[in-house]
Amino acid sequence: MRAVTGAKNLHSVHQLFPRVPFYHYRALHRDIEPIIRQQGTPILSRKPLDPKVSR
């Protein structure tokens, strides 16, 4: 189902980095998540982006 929805939970990554291909969104999000959290930007998701990480 993720392919059909277009990974809507990673849409902000696309907005910040529009030239990055969609298949790199998860890796890019993992790289920038600490910076996003440090800035105080809320990260909203129904489930964790990385199933190995519990929040």
C-alpha positions, -999 to 999 in steps of 0.1 A, spaced: 0 0 0 29 23 6 37 25 -32 1 36 -38 1 63 -11 34 77 -22 48 76 13 28 106 24 45 105 58 77 116 41 62 144 21 81 170 41 114 155 30 102 160 -6 93 196 1 127 203 17 148 184 -9 127 181 -41 156 168 -62 160 137 -41 144 106 -56 115 91 -35 134 59 -29 159 78 -8 134 96 14 137 72 43 175 73 45 174 111 41 148 114 69 170 93 92 199 116 85 181 148 91 157 137 119 181 147 147 184 182 132 147 185 128 141 175 164 168 198 176 151 227 159 118 218 177 99 209 145 72 184 153 74 151 134 39 136 130 33 100 119 8 73 127 36 48 130 74 51 133 92 56 100 117 30 110 100 -1 125 132 -9 145 129 24 164 103 27 191 93 62 202 
